Amino acid sequence: MPYIRVVQATYDPARAEEVTRLQGAFTSAIQRLPGLLQFYGGVNRSAGKTIAITIFDTQEHASFDPERLGDIGAQLGAMGMQIEAPAIYEAVE
């Protein structure tokens, strides 16, 4: 049964260009995670909000430690991005 992980974050809209520049590195880091089935990202630049929706093959994989993303988390934190705790859901049909 797949699991869906949803993570929302906020940042200063004045830093939207910096966030956009890191998008590729973030996507690459996510795509290297074991068990990843799909990834969707969204951004509202004027509101300073972003969302990452990932679908994993198991709950264990969906519950990964953000440290597995490497330096990208630290870079986003240094920009003042406030990242919420992930919400994990069992997928239903």
Residue pairs with C-beta under 8 A, 6 or more apart in sequence:
1 90
1 91
2 37
2 55
2 56
2 57
2 90
2 91
3 55
3 56
3 57
3 58
3 59
3 61
3 62
3 88
3 89
3 90
3 91
4 53
4 54
4 55
4 56
4 62
4 88
4 89
4 90
4 91
5 52
5 53
5 54
5 55
5 56
5 62
5 63
5 86
5 87
5 88
5 89
6 51
6 52
6 53
6 86
6 87
6 88
6 89
7 51
7 52
7 83
7 84
7 85
7 86
7 87
8 49
8 50
8 51
8 83
8 84
9 49
9 50
9 51
9 52
9 76
9 81
9 82
9 83
9 84
10 48
10 49
10 50
10 81
10 82
11 19
11 48
11 49
11 50
11 76
11 79
11 80
11 81
11 82
12 48
12 79
12 80
13 45
13 46
13 47
13 48
15 48
15 79
15 80
16 43
16 45
16 46
16 48
18 79
19 43
19 45
19 50
19 76
19 79
19 81
20 43
20 45
22 72
22 75
22 76
22 79
23 41
23 43
25 72
25 75
26 41
26 52
26 69
26 72
26 76
27 39
27 41
29 69
29 70
29 72
30 36
30 39
30 52
30 54
30 69
31 39
33 54
33 56
33 61
33 64
33 68
33 69
34 61
35 56
35 57
35 58
35 60
35 61
35 62
36 54
36 55
36 56
36 61
37 55
37 56
37 57
38 54
38 55
39 52
39 53
39 54
39 55
40 52
40 53
40 54
41 50
41 51
41 52
41 53
42 50
42 51
42 53
43 49
43 50
43 51
44 50
50 81
54 62
55 91
56 62
59 88
59 90
62 86
62 88
63 86
63 88
66 73
66 83
67 73
73 83
76 83
77 83
